[in-house]
Amino acid sequence: MATRRSYPAAFKLSVVLELTQSASPPSVRALAQRHSVTPSMIRKWVSIKTELEAAVNGSGGQRKLGSGRRPNASIDTALLQWVQSQQQIGKGLTDREMQKQARVIAAAQGVTDFQASNGYIYSFKQRNKLVAPSTAAGSNKRRKVGPAGVSVQVSQEATALGNSPVQRDCMFGIDIGLKNVKCALVCATTGNILATSSASIQHDANLQESEQSVANILLTVLKAVQALPISLRGCIRSVGICGVMHGIVWWRSDAIPQAMSELLSGGDPGIATTKSWPWSTYITFLDQRCTPALLAKWRAKIQLANSTATATPFGTEPVEVCSSTSPIASGYGLATFAYVMERQPREIVGFDACGTIQDFVAFVLCEHSTSTQNCMDVTDAFSWGGFDINTKTWNPHTYVDAVHHDFNTIVNLKYSQCASARPSSTHAADGESSRRNYRPDGNSCSSSRPAEWQTSVPRDGRSPVRSHDYNGSDAGACRSQSLAHLRVKRRFSFSISHGFNGGGRDAAEIVSW
């Protein structure tokens, strides 16, 4: 509800412009709640928009500069140039920082009555299309201007932490969607979201709507990560990743590290589309290449094979395989893989690994280089189709009788209970004691340790398992012998460890660790 009876014409006009000129305008009710006015007020202001514009443009001597009247063009230009220079180096800016810089510019230009009020900054961002998406009413988020194409929000709690000499542990999460990459930093102590970023994935015009450029996705992940405050990124203790299921991407494992170095070098802006990369196009769940007739043929074969088949998982009583196997459909990884193998095999010649997009991003972040290090969580495996939830493997009647390929030989599956560890007083790499890490067991069980952090965190399928670092003697007592060699891996502006697998939960769920 409204808290005052009269408002300046500049304020009324700014609300009207926000409703009528925004790329994605909010509803009248949402806009009213945001500005603590009534919906009827906004409707009235919209009806007198012309009068408001005339009042604002003709009221130059009624208010102090920066407090609602026409903006000073020279200050606006200088401030915009400064904001853009900060964006180019990946720095996000709060309203307070822009106010401070605006006053510095005004003083340098000899303008003494410039206030750089909140209203001026609001209008400045509106004029130059710098406004990030607004948060819900009552949120303690502070909007920031991030790099071009990225929206960033930093909470007041995070601002206070940034000014405090005592740092808190943070959890970091990445969500890779169809059109956006979103990141979140969560305080391990309070469970509150400290900062978020969202970046749009640029669609390659040469691809179909159901396909995406993997290079563009990787660059978007980089942009979203770098937009977050550096001070908070230095406090990360755990990392979670999730993304769209069902889709599939192929890659050549040993060529990934070199390709990533070239992609992230930042030399050529068009390198994502002009260069041939050691990975395929990302085929999403929207793909419809598998026709209904082809799917019907496969399903008939599967149903026939499963009609008499039973399985005895883990020594339990036999159960019907058909009832526990996930279905196949166009756009599902198993169906897409089978179609390509049958009709377009040349498209994946030379690739030795495949997975969902989050599996590939995890593979990249960990700087893996062999196909045996590629892992998929059983949740994503189930989403691909033909996966038996009881035996935790792809149903042989699906891949043998229908799609004619053994998926169990392609992807290493990971479970949430497959890690073990015991504490050690000596760090394996540099002798520092009692640093924690989170590691998986299995084919990829070594962990890289960020030198400046107290903890390193891999992802183990759906959930990570907490353990400690090892010395040489401790490693021998564990199921994996490779833990005695810890290495530091760096990618995307933060460190991460081997075993960081897709199909997991995001940072908000990591709080429960």
Secondary structure, 3 states (H helix, E strand, C coil): CCCCCCCCHHHHHHHHHHHHHCCCCCCHHHHHHHHCCCHHHHHHHHHCHHHHHHHHHCCCCCCCCCCCCCCCHHHHHHHHHHHHHHHHCCCCEEHHHHHHHHHHHHHHCCCCCCCCCHHHHHHHHHHCCCCCCCCCCCCCEEEEECCCCEEEEEEHHHHHHHCCCCCCCEEEEEEECCCEEEEEEEECCCCCEEEEEEEECCCCCCCCCCEECHHHHHHHHHHHHHCCCHHHHCCEEEEEEEECCCCEEEECHHHHHHHHHHHCCCCCCCHHHHCCCCECCEECCCCCCCCHHHHHHHHHHHHHHHCCCEECHHHCCCEECHHHECCCCCCCHHHHHHHHHHHCHHHHCCCCEEECHHHHHHHHHCCCCCHHHCEEEHHHHHHHCCEECCCCEECHHHHCCCCCCCHHHCCEEECCCCCCCCCCCCCCCCCCCCCEEECCCCCCCCCCCCCCCCEECCCCCCCCCEEECCCHHHHHCCCCCHHHCCCCCEECCEECCCCCCCCCCCHHHHCCC
